Amino acid sequence: MMDGTLSPNDISHVVDADRAHVWHHLTQHKPFETGEPRVIIEGKGVRVWDQHGKDYLDAVSGGVWTVNVGYGRESIANAVRDQLVKLPYFAGSAGSVPGALFAEKLISKMPGMTRVYQTNSGSEANEKAFKMVRQIAHKRHGGKKYKILYRDRDYHGSTLATMSAGGQDERNMQYGPFAPGFVRVPHCMEYRAQWDLSGEAYAEASVNAIEEVILAEGADTIGALCLEPVTAGGGVIPAPEGYWPRIQELCRKYDILLHIDEVVCGVGRTGSEWFGYQHYGVEPDFVTMAKGVASGYAAIACCVTSERVFEMFKDDDTDPLNYFRDISTFGGCTAGPAAALENMRIIEDEGLLENTTRMGARLMDNLRALQEHHAVIGDVRGVGLFCGAELVADRATKEPAAEKQVAQVVGECGKQGVIIGATNRSVPGFNNTLCFSPALISTPDDIDELSDAVDKALSTVFG
Ligand SMILES: Cc1ncc(COP(=O)(O)O)c(C=O)c1O
C-alpha cells in the first residue's frame, strides 16, 4: 500500500506536470497527448505503486536492472543522509571517508584489481577506460595501439564515444557519425550461431573470429577488447562454455587489455559471485560497473583497474602529462559511496548472492517449463536473476516474433500487475527477447508470480 502522503489532487498535479514538461527516456511521447504516462510513486521491497495506486511486482528492478536490494531501504537512506550532512561533496582530486572505505570494500571482492575511479554513470565509467587505453597507447606504443574492439549486440552507453563501441545497430541509427578507432567483432550467441557449430566448437569459432579481426587490423593497433560478461540489452546472452578462457588467452597473446563491462551484471546480479566475470575465472585489466553499485539509491559508477594499469599512470612523475588527466565533477559526490557501502553490507548480511543463485535457478526452471507448452518461446537464457526468453514465430526457422506481439506480452503482464522488460530498439529485427531481472531479495512466491503472469500473457497473445 502507498503511504498516502500525496493526495489524489497532488498526484493528478504531478501527472499533469509530467505530461507538460518531462521528456521521458527511450519514449515516443505521441500517446501522452491522449493518454497518461506511467508515473511510479512509491516502492517497497520488490513492489512499486503507480499514480492510480495499482501495485506491481517489479520484475526488472527499476526498469533497467538497477534496484538490486529492493525499494524502501531506510538504512541506505540514513547512510546517505548522515553523509550529506557531514560532507556532500568534494572534488575527486581529494579523498573522502566513504570513498576510501567503499574502494577498500569493493577491492576486497575483486582479487587482482586494486584501484577504483569513481564516476556517475555506466557510460562515463566506460569512457574512462577507453581514455586510459588511448593514453596507454600514446605513452607505451607511440600512439599506435589505440583501437578498441567491441562485440556485436553489446552495449556500453549512450554517449557518442560509447555508442562508437555499440554493437546494437538500431540503437545507433541516426546518431552517427561515430568516433574512429572502434572495431566490431562477432557476437557469441549460440542460439543464433553464425556457423553450424555448437558448444565448445562454437565458442572456439567465436573467439577465432575475433582473432581474425585482430590480425586483419594488425595486433599492434589493438589496445583493448571490451565485452559484457553476459550481454544484456542485446538479448541476455551468456557466452558458450569455453569462450572466456580463450578470450583471456587471446588478450595475452596479442598484448590486448581486457575491459569487462559489468554495468548490468556487477554487484550480485548474476548470483554466487559479486561480478559476472568471476564465474568464468577471467582476469580483467578494467572492470566498469554502475546500476547495482548502490541499487539506484545514489548515482555512482566505477572504473576499476588492476595495479598494472594504474602503475602506467604514475611511473614517471617528471613527465607533466603522465597521470590520468580526467575529472568527473559528480565523481566527487559522497552519497554514492556511502550508499554503495551500505548496499554491499545488505547483500552480505542478507545472503543475497546465494538467494540470487537459488531464485535464478527457480526462474530458469519455471521459464523452461513454460517453454514446454508455449511454442513461441524459442530459447531461455540467463545467469542468476538475469534471465531472458526469446520469442519466435517459428521454432524451426527461429524467425523472431513480431515486435508488436512482444510488446503486447509486456502489456498483458502489466495488466496483471507484473512489470517485465523486452529488448528495445537494439538489434534490427530482434526486439523479441523478454527480460526478467527482479530484485535479489525475491522470494519463491515472487518468482512464481512472475512466471505465472508470463504464462497467462503468452496464452492471451499467442493462444
Ligand atoms: C552493459 C551496459 N553498459 C553501459 C551502460 C550505460 O550505463 P548508463 O546508462 O549508466 O550510462 C548500460 C546501460 O544500460 C549497459 O547496459
The ligand as an ORCA input file, in Angstrom:
! r2SCAN-3c Opt
* xyz 0 1
  C      26.128     -3.121    -20.342
  C      25.888     -1.657    -20.169
  N      26.941     -0.817    -20.182
  C      26.780      0.507    -20.015
  C      25.535      1.070    -19.843
  C      25.393      2.549    -19.691
  O      25.135      2.898    -18.393
  P      24.471      4.326    -18.046
  O      23.081      4.304    -18.570
  O      24.572      4.385    -16.548
  O      25.321      5.361    -18.689
  C      24.414      0.234    -19.813
  C      23.072      0.796    -19.602
  O      22.052      0.158    -19.755
  C      24.593     -1.163    -20.002
  O      23.528     -1.996    -20.041
*
